């Protein structure tokens, strides 16, 4: 079972390269570059124009979000998502492969992977190792921007894969589901500053920094290694689990890692710490820094 799940959630650069060379990128297979970087560091769209996987389209996470929300990257409406990915040539029958160009190997691609799944899409995969390893292994790149034929995509939000602020608040008292936070340890513990946000974590949450699931080269670790990581952190994959982070991005690495182990129902707290730090009462923000000051 696990190997079948692995085959769908991840594809290798070798597999995708063969698909590209065979001319299979089109109506039934779409490749999406879901890169995003702080504007002062890198320009994702410009880098895509200069160099990307042949046949790929740019999935702009800034456009495909709830732009009325004060929090970054919140899920858009069903109609917004359906219209956006339809213009990228994605139908409900399309196998979608997402990747990004982050230096760690994979950063934003799992967010796009989770978004497709949250809106009911079954066939979506992450390129294992990302664009960094695609280039390192010598696979083809191009500056030619293709114009996909628009398709019809029907989106249906699967609320089981999504947690709201209200549900997270209720869980602090009920502990109906486990919560795993994918941010770096210092931000989780509250000992490091977080770009203007007070740091800390949701009461009862456990910490597994997202990069724990990646090898030094930027590939996903083996299923056995991932299972061991969850065991060491006392995360029970047979029980309900919700992932959180700073803005709902690296939390999707938790969902992907669990999916590779056969657990397909991990929810993501979309607002994550960006929302929680603004809306939760002080007693619901656990911070070692606060305790030390007290």
N, C-alpha and C positions, 0 to 999 in steps of 0.2 A: 504493500500500500504506500509506504513512505517513498519508494523510488518513483512511483507513478506521480505522486504529488510533486516531488522534486522536479520531474520532467516538465510539468506544466507551470510551476511557479518560477522556475529559472530556465534559461536557455544559455548554452555556451556560445562563445564567440565563433567557434568552429561551425556549429550548427547554423548560426545566423549568416555567417559568411557564405556557406554553401547555398543557403536560400537566396542570398543576394546575387550570387554568381549564376544561379539557375533561373533568375528573373522571376522569382516567386513573390517579390514584394509588390503588392497591388491590392486588389479588392479583398482577397482572403487573408493577406498578411500586411499589417501596417507597422512601421517602426517609428517610434516617437522619441525625440530628444526632450527630456523633461528637466533639463538643467536650469538651475537658478543660483545666482550668486549675489551677495551684497553689491549694489551698483558701484560703490567706490573701489571694489576689488576687481571684478571681471564683468564683462558684458556677455551674457549667455546667448542672446539672440545674434549678436555680431559674430561670436565664435562659431555659432551654428552656420551662419552664412559662409564663413570662411572654410569650414571643415566639418563634415558630418558623415554618418554612414549613408551610403548610396540609397536613395529612395526614401530616406527618413523625412519626417515633418517635425516642425518645432511645436511642442506642447507647452504653451505659455501659462505657467501656474498663476501668473499675475492676472491673466484674463479669465482663466477658468476657476473663479472663486466668487464668494459672496462679497461683492465690492461695497455693499452697504454696511458690512460688519466693521466694528472698530478693531477687530482682531485679524491677524494675518492669516491668509490661506484657508479661511473657513470654507466648507463645501458650498458650491453654488446650488441653485435650485435644480430640480430634475430637468426642466425645460432648457435652462442655461447650459447644463452639461451636455444634454442630448444635441443641442444645436451646435455647440462648440466642437465636439468630437465628430459629429456628422460632417462638418466642413473640412475635417482632416481626413475624410474618407473612411471613417470607422462605422461599420454597421454592427448589428448584434451578432452577426456570423463571422466577424473578422477576428483573427488571432492578432492581438496587439502585443508588441514587444517594446518595453520602455527602457531607456538608459539615461545616464547623465555623465557629464564630464568632470565631476569633482575629483580632486586629487586623492581622496581616500579610496576611490574606486566606484563606490555607489553611495549617494547621499539622498537625492530627491526622487530617484526612480521608484523606490518603494512607496512613496506618497502617491504617485500617479497610479501605481499598481493597485493600491488600496482604494483610490477614488473609483477606478473602473469597477472593482468588486463591490464597493458600496452602492453603486448604481446598477447592480445586477448583472454585470458582464462576467462571463465565465472564463473565456479564453484570453488571459492576460498574463504575461511573463516579464520578468526582469532579466536584462542581459547580465549574466554573472561576470563580475569584474569591471563592468562599465566601459566607457569609451577609452579610458586610460589604458586598459589592458587590450582593448580592440586594436589600438594603435601600436602598442608595444609588441603585439603578436604579428604585426605586419598585414593586417586585413585592410581592404580598400577604403579610402575616404574620398570625398568629393566636395566641391564648392557649388555644384549644380543643385539648385533648389527645385524639386519636383512639385507639380501642381496636382494633388490627388483629386480624383473625381468625387464630388460630394456624395455622401451616403445618408441613409435614414437610420438614426439610432434612437431606440426607445428606452428611456431611463426609468427605472423603478427603484427608489431608495430602499435599501435593506437596513432598517433601523436597528437590527440586531448587531450590526457592525459599527454602530455609532453611539457614543455616550454624550449627553448634554451636561451642562453645569449642574442642573437640578438633580440629575441622576447621580452625579458624583457626590453631591452634598448628601443625598440620602444614604449613599453607601458608606460614608464615614461612620454613621451610626449602626447600620445594618450589617456591613461587611458581607454583602451578598456575593460580591465578586472580588477577586484579587486585582491589585493595581501595580503595574510595573512601570517605572519611570526610566526613560532611556537617556536622560541628560548626563553629562559628566558628574562625577562624584561630588566635586566641590560645589556645584550649583545645586545638586540635590540636597546636600547637607546644609547649605546656606552659608558656607565659609568663603565663597567667592562671589564677587559682584557679577551681575548679569545685564549689562548694557542698559542700565536705568531701571531695571526691575529688581525688587527685593528678591533674593533667592531663598530656597527652601523647598519643601515638598508637601504633598497632600498627606494627612495623617493615615498611617497604615500602609503607605506605598513602599514598594521595594525598588531597589536601584540596580539596573543592568545597563550600563552605558552601551549605546548602540554599536560602537566599534568592537565590542566584545565578540560580536558574531562574525567579524571580518578577519581574514588572514592578513599577513603583512603585505601581500600583493594586492589586496582589495577584493578578493573573492569571498563568497560565503564559506564559512567553515562547514565541515561535514555534519551530517545529521547527528551522528553520535556525539560529536563535540558540542553541538548546540543543545542536545538533550542534557548533557553533563552540566552545561552552564546553568540551565534552568533548575536542575536538581540542586546544584551548589547554592543557589539563591532561594531554595525552598519554594519554588514556583511549581504548583501542581497543574500540569497540562490537562488533567482530566476534569478540572473545575473551571468555572467561568473566569475569564481574564480580560482586563482592559488595559490598554497601553496609553501612556501619556508622555509628554516631553515639554518643550518650550512653546511650540506653535503647531503641534500636530504633524510634524514631518518625520523626525527620527523615531517617533513612536511606531511608525509603520514598519520600521525594521524589526520591532518586537513581533508585530503581526506576521511579517514574512517569515521570520525565524520559526515561530510556532507553527505556521502553515507547513513548512518543510518537515516538521515533526508529525504532521497529520492532523493538527488542530486548526480547523478552518474558520472558527467562530470568534476569534479575538476581536474585540471592539476597540476603537480608538476614541479617546476623548479629544474631540476636534479643537476645542478652545485651549486645552492644555494649560500650562502654567501662565501663559500670557493672559488668559481669562481669569484663571483661579486667583492669581496674585492681586487682581483688581477687584474681584467680586466676593471672594470668601472672607468671612470674619477673621480677625487676627488669630484666634485660637485654632483655626483650621489651616494655619500656615506654619509648619514645623521647621525651625531653623536653629542650628547650633549657635549661630551668631547672636540670636536673640537671647538664648539661654546664658551664653557667656556674659552678655551685657547685664542681664538680670542678676 
